[in-house]
Amino acid sequence: MFREFLLEEIARMINGREYSVRADLARGVSIDSRETRPGYLFFALKGQRTDGHNFVKEALARGALAAVVERTQSEVNEIQVSDTLFALGEFARYYRQHFCTKTIGITGTNGKTTVKNLVAAILGSGSRVSYTKLNYNSLIGMPLSILNLCGDEDYMVLEMGTSAPGEIGRLCDIARPDVGLITNIGPGHLEGLQSIDGVRREKLSLITSLPTDGFALVGDGVGEISGRNVTRFSMQMLDKMQINESGSYFSYGGNEYCTRLLGAGNVYNCLAAVCLTTMLGVDYATQSKVLSSVKPEPGRLEPIFIDGLLVINDTYNANPISMKMAIDFIGQLGRRTISVFGDMLELGSGSRQLHEEIGSYARGSVDLLITYGQQAEYYGGKHFTEENDLLRYLKGSIAGDEVVLFKASRALHFERFVERFSRLLR
């Protein structure tokens, strides 16, 4: 249950100016007027497509006690601040300080959502755990996750994403993590972070934010790092690994694990979760049981069998590292391979070169490369500008026993290709 605070107390903590705010307790927080309930505090956030200030009246009509705004709408039931997004973070930071829950922050270029879910599932077998749902890893999503704390949780597992310098530092300032995990560091969000070194500096903000009695686990690409209580993990720690289209098997530290998650990338994610939860005192039996029960998530190397054809829905996101992992995975299955690739976004000035490099890598591995998108033409595959033309060509290119991989950055909504192609074959 949400820990209630007086509105006047919230106004003080977020440095807000009150306008006719009642002396009442806030019973929840909302950033969407449609989800506002009686007793909630509505934060009017400004987004790329809409502005929450346009929905203040609706939120108040739905029972919101007050709205946090940057510009007043009626000077009634409002708390005015200079920045509503920063104010939301400040409230979450203040809220977090009232709980002793051990907090784990997870970031990285690849795998952070999967690792977060695995860590939460393993810890949740014997403890009370709160964790970020879906990919609520931003300056909006993570504070909302913190505000879901009830107070009786043993652990809070938070995913931390970034696309600009300073965001991880700000997220850590809000969440105050006790434990940090960096899955890996590679080319991702280069448009905002400029370079791999920029990515590294940003991700390492998680490590430098930890308390003196905290500890961290770091994976590939982190490079030299100073500080106490930092442990590394890598695939070289595995005794053995086997991968097929039904799942993966690996052995580490004399223990054997199996999972329905596909590909070496997910073995790496499982290893990260095992290493971290071992450091937190979880036993092998619990880890093994959870890993064997976890199913592939939609859009993340998700297998879809259509008679003898195997479709791999990996449309959730894409960057150079995850592209290579997906290409390598389908190449291990002993089937004819077809890749349908879209743009990798937010790669900055080096975007064309990175697309060309991935295209060259793919053409050397897959039997047929099909592309769609403005930058996808640089892959050098069979390129299409119309969806229907692509799907007709793809359908005409299969015999029915291939593996077809769909992958692109999230903004391209490549899941629609998977859905339409699946309907064509059924």
N, C-alpha and C positions, 0 to 999 in steps of 0.2 A: 504494500500500500504506500502511496506517495506520502512523504513526510510533509505535513502542512506548515506553511509559514504565513505570518501576517503580511498583507500587501505592503504596509508601510515599512516593514523590515526588508522586504525584497527591493523596494524602491531605494532604500539606503545602500544596500549591497551593490546595486547596479548603477549607483550615482544618478538616479532618476529624479525628475521633478514631478510631483503628484498634482493631478487635476481632479478634484472631487472624487478621490478614491476612498471607498468605504473601509472602515476598520474591520476587515474580514480576513478569513484564512483562504489562501489559494489551495485548491485541492487537485491541481493538475496543471499541465502546460500544453499549449497547442500552437502550431504554426500554420494550421490549415483551418479556416473558418468552418468548413464542413465537418470537421472532426471535433469541434469545440463543444464542450459539455458545461452544464451549470457548475459554477465554482472554479472554472479554469482561468488561467492567465494567458492571454493571447499575445504572441510576439509577432508584430507586423514586419516580416522580413522582406527585403527587396531582392528579387531574383532576376534572371536574365529575361524571363518571359512574362513575369507578372510582379506585382507589388502588393504585399500584404496590407498596405495602408488602404487599398481599395476595398478591403473586406472587413475592416474594423467594425462597421455598423452591423454587418451580418453576424460576426462573432459575438458582439454584445447582445444581439437579439437572441442568440442561441444560449445565452446564460453566462457568458464570460463576465467575471467580476471586474476586469479591467483589461486594457490593451497597452502593451509597451510599444511606443511609437517614436519615430524621429521627428515627425511633424504632426502637430495636433490636428484632429479631425473635428472635434466638437468641444474640447477642453472639459469633457465629462468622462469619468471612469477611465482616465488615461495616465500613464507614466511616461514622461518624455525623456529620451536619452539621445546621445549624439550618434550612437550606432547600435541598432537593434541586434545585429548578429553578435557583436562583442558583448552586449548585455546578456544575451542568451548564454554565452560561454561563462560570463561572470556568475550568473545564477547557478549554472551547473557546477562551477568550481566551489562556490559557497556550499551548495547542497552536498557535494562529495566530501567536504571536510567534516561532516557530521557522522560519517561512517568509518568503521575500522576494517572494512572489506579489503582483502589483499587484491591489488589491481595489477593486471598483466596487460602491457601494451604490446601490440604486434604490428609491425610494419614491414615493408620490403617491396621490391619491384614486382615480384611474382609470388603467388601462393598465399598471400596474407589472409584472404577470406577463408580458404580451405583450412589453413593451419589454425586459424581462430576457431572455426567450427569443430575441428578435431580436438583441440585442447579443451574447449568447453565441454564436449561430449565425454572425454575421458575423466576430467575433473568432476563432471556432473554425476558420475556413477556412484560417488561416495560423499559428495559435498553439495552444498547449495551454491549455484552458479548463476550469475547474470552475465549476459554477453550481448554484443552488438548484433542485432538481427540484420539479415540481408547484407548490404554493404554500407551500413550507416557508419562511415568512417571519416566523415568530413567535419568541418567546423559547425555544421548544422546537425548532422546525424549523430556524432559522438556525444555532444551535450544532451541530446534527447535520450540516448541510451543511458547515460548517467542518471538522468532524472527518472528513470524507471526503477532505480534501486529502492528496495523496501527496507533494508537495514539488517536483515537476518542472513544475508548471503555470506558465504565464506570467501568466494572469489568473484571478481568482475573481470571479464576478458574483453578487451577493447581493441578493435582494429583501427589503425591510424593511417589514413591516406593523405597524400599531398600532391599538389601540382604547382606550388609556388614556394619560394624560400620563406621560412619562418612558420609554416603551418604546423609542422610536427612539434616545434617548440611550444606553440600556442596550445596545441592539443594536450601536450604533457603538462603545461601549466594548469590546465583545467582538470585533468584526470589524476595527476600526481601518481604515476605508476610506481609500483614497488619492484616489478620484474619487467624486463624488456626482451623482445625477440625480434631480430631482423632476419627475415627469410633469406634474402639475397639483395644484391645491388647490381643493377644493369641499366641499359638504355630504356627509360620510361619517363614520360612527362618532361621530355627535354625542352619543349617549347617554353615552359616556365622555369625549369631548373638549369637550362642552358647546356650542361655537360654531365658526363658520368661523375666527375668530381663534385659537381653541384648536387647531384642525386645523393652521393655519399655523404656530403656535409649535412644535407637535410635529414637523411635517415639516422645519422649518428646523434642527432639531437635527442633521440629517444634514450640513448645510452648515457649521455651527459646529464640528463634530467633525473636519473635515478638517485635515490638516497644512498648514503654511505653503506647502509646494510642491505642494499638491493643487489640484484645480480642480473646478468644478461646472457643470452644465447645468440650467437651470430653465425650466419651461413656464408655462402659464396659471394665473392666480390667485395667484401667489406674492406679488405686490405689491412694495413697496419692499424692497430687500435690500442690505445693505452687505457689503463684503468683496472681497478681490482674487480674480481668476481665476474670476469668475462670469459665465457666458454664458447668454443667453436664446434660446429658440426659440419660434416660433408659426406658425400656419397662414398668416399674412400673408407669410411668407418664400417661399411656393410661387409659382411662375410660372403654373402651371395645375394643374387637378385634374379627373378624370373618374371617376365611380363608377357601377357597375352591379351586377347580381346575380352576375356571374362574377368580380368582383375590382375593383381600383382602379388608376388610373394617375395619376401626378403628376410634375411637373417642378420641380426645385429646383437653384439654382446653375448653370443651364445643362445639367444632367444629367436624363435621363428614367428613371423607375422604374416598374415594374409589379409588382403583387402580387395573389395570390389572396385576401388578407384583405379583408373587406368593410367598407364604410362609411368616412365621414370620420374617425371616431375611430381607425380603424386606419391611415389615412394619417398622422394625427397621431403615432401610435405609431411608424410607420416613419420619419417625419421625425426623431423623437427619437433613434432608433437610428442613423440616418445621421449626424446632427450629432455624436453622442458618438463614434462610431467614426472619423469624420473627424478629430476632435481627438486620437484615439489613433493616427493615422497610417494608417488603412485606406484603400485606393483605391476609386474609383467602381466599377470592374469587379467587384471582390469584393462590394461592397455590393449592386449590381444583381443579380448572380447569385444571391445568397442570398435577397433579397427576392422574387425571381420564383419561387423553389422552395418557400418556406414555405407550408404549408397551414393553413387555419383549424383552431383547436383545438376539441375537443368542448366545447359549452356556451358558446362565445364567438363570437357571430354566426356560428354554424356553419350553412351552407346544407344542407338536405335536400330533394332533389327527389323528389316522388311523382307520377309522370306529369307533368301540367301544373301541379301545385300546388307552391309553394315554401314550405317550413317553415323558419323561422329559429329555431334553438335557441340562445337567449342566456340560458340558465338558470343560468349559473355564479354570478352575483351581480347586485345591482341597487342603485343609488342615484340621486338625481335627475339627475345629469349623464349617467350612462350610459343612463338611461331616455329622456331627450330625444334623445340620439344615435341610439338604436335606432329611435325613432319617426320621426326625420328620415330615416334610411336607408330604411326600407320605403316612405316616402312618395315617394322618388325613383325607384321601380322601374316606375311606370306600370301597376301592378296594383291590383285592389281589395284593401284592407288590413284585416286583422283582427289585433287585439292581445289576447293572453291574459296578463293581469298579475296577479302576486301581491304580497304585502307587500314593502316596502322596510324592512328592520330596522335597529336601532341608530341611529335618528334623534332620539332623545331627546324632549323636551317639544314640539318643533315637528313631530312626526311626522304628525299629522293634517293640518296645514296643507300640508306638503310633498306628502302624498298627494293632497290636493285640487288643488294646483297642477299636479301631473303629470297628474291626471285631466282637468283642464280643457285642458291642452296636448294630450293624446291625443285627446280628443273633438273638438278643432278640426282634427285631422289625419287620423285613421283612420276608416274606414267603419264598423267595429264594434269596440267595446271590451267585452271579457269579463273578469270579475275573480273572484278566489278568495283567501280569507284573511281574517283578523280585521280588519286595517287596510285591506285592498284595497277594502272597501266604500266608502271615502272617495273613491275614484277617480270614482265616479258612473257606472259602466258597468253592463252586465248582470251582476248579481252572483249567484254560486252558493256554496252551502255543502256541496254533495255533488259529488264528482269525477265520478261516472257521469252525473249530470244535466248537468254542464258539457260533457262529451265528446259526449253525445247532441245537445245543442243546437249545439255547434260543428260536428259532422258534418252536421247538417241545414241549416247556414247557408252551406255552401260549394257553389260550382258546379264547382270543380276547377281554376281558373286563378288563384286568389288568392295572396297572400303572408300567411302566418300567423306572427306573432311570439309566442314564449313567453318571458316574462322575470319573474324574481322574485329575492329574496334567496336565498342558498344554503340556508339552513335549511329552506326550504319544499320542497326537492327537486323542483322543477318539471320536472326531466328525465323524471320518470315520466309527466307529461302528454304530453310529446313522444313517448315510447316507446309509450304506449297509443294515442294518436291515430294514430300511424304504422301500428300494427297494425290499427286499425279500417279504414284505407283500403287495405290491401294484401290 
